[in-house]
Amino acid sequence: MPAYPSTVECVTITLMADSQTDKQERAAIWQQLVSHQQQTADLHMRDLFRVDPHRAELYSIRIDELLLDYSKHRVSEQTLSLLFSLAEACEIPNKISALFSAEKINSSEDRPALHPILRAPAEQVLELNGENIVPLIHMQLARMRELVQGLHAGEVQGSTGKSITTVINIGIGGSDLGSRLAVDALQTFRTGDIEVEFVANLDPKDLSAVLARSNAETTMLIVASKSFTTLETRTNAEALKSWLTANGCSDLSRHIIAVTTNKTAALEFGASEDNIFYFWDWVGGRYSLWSSVGLPLAIAIGMDNFEDLLAGAHTIDTHFQSAPLTKNVPVILALLSIWYSNFHKAESHAVIPYDQSLRLLPEYLSQLVMESNGKSVSRNGQAIESTSSPILWGSIGTNAQHAYFQLLHQGTHLVPVDFLLPLLNSSDQQQQLKLVSNCLAQSEALMMGQDDDTDANRNFPGNSPSSTMVYSSLTPKVLGMLLAIYEHKTFVEAMIWDINPFDQWGVELGKKLAGQLIEDISVNETSGHDASTSLLMQEYLQRNK
């Protein structure tokens, strides 16, 4: 029988250790949830809807034009009451305050996680080490606006005097996924004729494909790296520098922009001081779209639209801080995730946008969720006893219906689903009607199922949970709202599991070993590794004689 982790010491606004009484209270609520799940395991959502005709109205929340319907879940009033009690016992309101007030909630790196302040209005005040940091943020936004305007006016020129027409972002992980998603999602908001490209993969085919459609004289490189030492980013950036030089670009400083916290390394790489854009160590990579890391997006859609994205995220920040737990969208989504992951033993979660614009959203969220919460130790370094992050996956709507929906409907795995759905399409209302109908039909079918006593192959058990978020159309503001909801949901989950969602030590070992392997293979040294790795190293050397 699962038990609530005995090591949980949820952060308070002052990051004080919890008392034994607090731990006992949380353990008691956790056990009540275990018992409640066992007692309601056979409860079907069809019955919940039948006995409560107002269920959809009760279990839905509006924030501006965004509507969340979470009525299609295996929860009753008692379930939600217990989950909200768990959130209160874990002091989620205090932890939300800590997130927004410069507390050092990134405990393993001894620093705050202040990405929400990146989208705050200029008049807001937040002091860190005695300094109001909001003006620093808006100074970078002003510099971004100046560059974006200059690019679109043709005033930014390469070393041969030709205006820049292509920008290539070199980054990986958080320095790539957020901007790549947003640029792709907001294609209809493109401003001007600047082409924005992305290269992340260490595989040289990724860079080669982009260079094949680029002109060196009119290309600018954005090197986005917090440390400016990331292997994949530096390797691709060095290759691009060589390409620029080989194609007659003598003054590389006119082709290089750096987005980093490491000014010294950026200068050494060849960026001029005027072309270095900063963010801060209290901004995690996967939370950095809102900073100067979002420069490729600002170039693609213009600063006004970029600031609308920030405004959308800030709308959710305000909601997250002010809404009671029972009406708080990120909190509710997090608690539902806890309910299925920890009490129903669901191991994965699907995000399925019925919106072609959001085709990269599952990939982006997989990093946000699994790099943040894919942890097995608590904030104080002890093993947690519960499961943590589910595996997040998904793809585009109707395509998915003809791929893996068979498993969702009749498979043996419980997979909660998030549907995201735009309701308007000015170009073809009839086709949009079909799209909307397909999305709603899938959520209804997953919940209702279909009984067939004559043919087991045609029997659908139903009772598969889903949330649906609808909006008019995907605008920069709506995208900002959606991404901020998932950020805060991930944070709440982490606080209940008592893990630090702002570090990612799990990626470091592979990096360290890769560096050693590069050195060993370079000198034909294959010993000192396990037998499998040595065999594969030898095979590489043999085929590259």
GIBELCOR-V156827 format. One line per field, one symbol per residue. ss: DSSP state (~ for helix, > for strand, _ for the rest). phi: phi as a letter, one per 30 degrees, with the letter a starting at -180 (. if undefined). burial: + if it has 16 or more other C-alpha atoms within 10 Angstrom, else -. A space follows every 50 residues. Layout:
ss: ???
phi: ???
burial: ???
This chain:
ss: ___________________~~~~~~~~~~~~~~~~~~~~~____~~~~~~ ~___~~~~_>>>>__>>>>_______~~~~~~~~~~~~~__~~~~~~~~_ _____>~~~_>___~~~~~_______>>__>>_~~~~~~~~~~~~~~~~~ ~~____>_____>__>>>>>__~~~_~~~~~~~~~_~~~_____>>>>>_ ___~~~~~~~~____~~~>>>>>>______~~~~~~~~~~~~~~~~____ _~~~_>>>>>__~~~~~~~___~~~>>>______~~~____~~~~~~~~~ ~_~~~~~~~~~~~~~~~~~~~~__~~~_~~~~~~~~~~~~~~~____>>> >>>>_~~~__~~~~~~~~~~~~~___>_____>_______>>>___~~~~ ~___~~~~~~____>>>>>>>>______~~~~~~~~~~~~~~~~~~~~_> _____~~~_>_____>>>>>>____~~~~~~~~~~~~~~~~~~~~~~___ ____~~~~~~~~~~~~~~~~~~________~~~~~~~~~~~~~__
phi: .dbdedcdbedcechddddddddddddddedddedddddcecdcdedddd dbdcedddcbbcbhddbcccddbdbcddededddddddddheeddddddc biddddddchadbcedddcdddddbbcbhibddddddddddddddddddd dddidcbddcicddbbbcdcaaiddbddddeddddcedcecicddccbbb ddeddddeddddcbcedcccccccaecibeedddddddddddddddcicd cdddbbccbaccdddddddkddddccccbbddcdedccedcdddeededd ciddddddedddddedededdcddedbcedddddddddeddcccidcbbc cbdcaedcdcdedddddeddddcdbbbddcicddccdcdddcaladfded ecbcdedddbdccdbdbccbbdccaddaddddeddeddddddddddddia dbdcbddcccdiicdacbccadadcedddeddddedededddeddddicc dccadddddddddddddeddddchccdibdddddeddddddddcd
burial: ---++-+++++++-+------++-+++-++++++--+------++--+-- ----+----++----++++++++++---++-++++++-++++++++++++ +++++++---+++++++++++----+------+++-++-++-+++-+++- ++---++++---++++++++++++++++++++++++---+---+++++++ +-----+---+--+-+++++++++++-+---+++-++--++--+----+- -++++++++++++--+--++++--+++++-++++++++++++++++++++ +++-+++++++++++++-+++---+-+++++++++++++++++-++++++ +++++++++++++++++++++++++++++---+++-++++++++++++-- +---+--+++---++++++++++--------+--++-++--++++++++- ---------++++++++++++-++++++++++++++++++++++++++++ ++++------------+--+-----+-------+--++-------
